[in-house]
């Protein structure tokens, strides 16, 4: 069936939005708004720098490199690059990103019914993910055509209701620059810069099949920019709502922030909208994460794809049982060390095509950055 160019770009743009908009992307912008209050605009700039701009740079650098991960990570050194790939996949997958999505999805559904048990939900979510990931050739179409519109409609209902209310915004307790820097570090928690390095292949592969010959790169870049633009609009709205309802959300645990915000904005009757919005946001991200991790395992080890998918899902379910706060505590220390070095790696990859000196000295720059990050983190 013929599909127009604009439709292809629209589907892929929505997919970029959906696979990046997971559990952390619902919670952390809301949390930044809560903390920055009337200085939420500075909070948005900080959050956007590491939650939008940096992942977009990573996505562009990978797409321009033909999504060759070995080439991308080789700038840190061949052996170090392999270790980095494994570490990032573990953090995004079974040790961080995926279990976080499971926990937040469950927390959303408990608003509908407190009788739902985590063990049962964990099993249901795992089985559903397993089945969807195995429909490999249809992941982009499933996400872009069906799951993302449901997600966007749910968020739109919440945002319109929140903006139209008469709730007064509290004065900021953080000044402008601290609001900015606080938001920069909260943007790390989304792990989107890590994810972008791997998600780029999903978008490029889609356009290699669907786009006219020679246009896959341009279509992929355009879709990435449009997808992140949409992501930025949603982040700005969530930050604003978090700031506007800060006094009501002050004592709420992070995992429940978005659910509590929705109850405040649209009332108890909105629980169904909340539950399905969060569920779809998390599910779309988990589908993409499990797909790329299991494919990487299969390509590197020769393990059957179904076994790789099953193993990734089971490990994620086990990690989810530790709870949201435990996962956050575990991730924050590692990400504060990893991100500065990853930023350098992204910039070096963007510059390496035009400068041989960058490629030659990039391992030195990488290790210097890693050493400074470690020193600062230990000093703090």
Secondary structure as GFF3:
##gff-version 3
##sequence-region A 1 380
A	DSSP	alpha_helix	5	20	.	.	.	ID=ss1
A	DSSP	alpha_helix	23	36	.	.	.	ID=ss2
A	DSSP	three_ten_helix	37	39	.	.	.	ID=ss3
A	DSSP	alpha_helix	40	48	.	.	.	ID=ss4
A	DSSP	pi_helix	49	53	.	.	.	ID=ss5
A	DSSP	alpha_helix	54	64	.	.	.	ID=ss6
A	DSSP	alpha_helix	69	73	.	.	.	ID=ss7
A	DSSP	three_ten_helix	74	76	.	.	.	ID=ss8
A	DSSP	alpha_helix	78	92	.	.	.	ID=ss9
A	DSSP	alpha_helix	97	112	.	.	.	ID=ss10
A	DSSP	alpha_helix	118	133	.	.	.	ID=ss11
A	DSSP	three_ten_helix	136	138	.	.	.	ID=ss12
A	DSSP	alpha_helix	139	142	.	.	.	ID=ss13
A	DSSP	pi_helix	143	147	.	.	.	ID=ss14
A	DSSP	alpha_helix	148	163	.	.	.	ID=ss15
A	DSSP	alpha_helix	176	188	.	.	.	ID=ss16
A	DSSP	alpha_helix	192	210	.	.	.	ID=ss17
A	DSSP	alpha_helix	216	244	.	.	.	ID=ss18
A	DSSP	alpha_helix	246	249	.	.	.	ID=ss19
A	DSSP	three_ten_helix	254	256	.	.	.	ID=ss20
A	DSSP	alpha_helix	257	266	.	.	.	ID=ss21
A	DSSP	three_ten_helix	268	270	.	.	.	ID=ss22
A	DSSP	alpha_helix	271	301	.	.	.	ID=ss23
A	DSSP	alpha_helix	305	320	.	.	.	ID=ss24
A	DSSP	alpha_helix	324	352	.	.	.	ID=ss25
A	DSSP	alpha_helix	356	379	.	.	.	ID=ss26
###
